[in-house]
Amino acid sequence: MLGFQHEIYNALIHDDPVFSPYSQVHQQPHSPDAMIRCELLTNTGDLTAAVKHFYNRWMIELRYENPVVERLNLNRSQDVVTIHVLTISEHNAMTFQFTIKRGVR
């Protein structure tokens, strides 16, 4: 779980042009629905661009190399996007909840 937390931070928060450094990643080992919860704040307020950037980073840097099962479920309201992820490899499984919000500048 710690490895994923660091990967998320490096891929989506640290020196990222889309997401604010005030974004946060939390481990929730006793919550099977979202073992890692990430609150991403946009730098620009453009949720559409933020979702596109998230999916790009997910595909290139964050997903298992050869997932057996991978489900991403996106829910969007006017100001918030929530993406629930279930990913299973041959030997591991993980769940995530990414919440993307318009950041305050």
Rosetta blueprint (number, residue, H / E / L):
1 M L
2 L H
3 G H
4 F H
5 Q H
6 H H
7 E H
8 I H
9 Y H
10 N H
11 A H
12 L H
13 I H
14 H L
15 D L
16 D L
17 P L
18 V L
19 F E
20 S L
21 P L
22 Y L
23 S L
24 Q E
25 V E
26 H E
27 Q E
28 Q L
29 P L
30 H L
31 S L
32 P L
33 D L
34 A L
35 M L
36 I E
37 R E
38 C E
39 E E
40 L E
41 L E
42 T E
43 N L
44 T L
45 G L
46 D L
47 L H
48 T H
49 A H
50 A H
51 V H
52 K H
53 H H
54 F H
55 Y H
56 N H
57 R H
58 W H
59 M H
60 I H
61 E H
62 L H
63 R L
64 Y L
65 E L
66 N L
67 P L
68 V L
69 V E
70 E E
71 R E
72 L E
73 N E
74 L E
75 N E
76 R E
77 S L
78 Q L
79 D L
80 V E
81 V E
82 T E
83 I E
84 H E
85 V E
86 L E
87 T E
88 I E
89 S L
90 E L
91 H L
92 N L
93 A E
94 M E
95 T E
96 F E
97 Q E
98 F E
99 T E
100 I E
101 K E
102 R L
103 G L
104 V L
105 R L
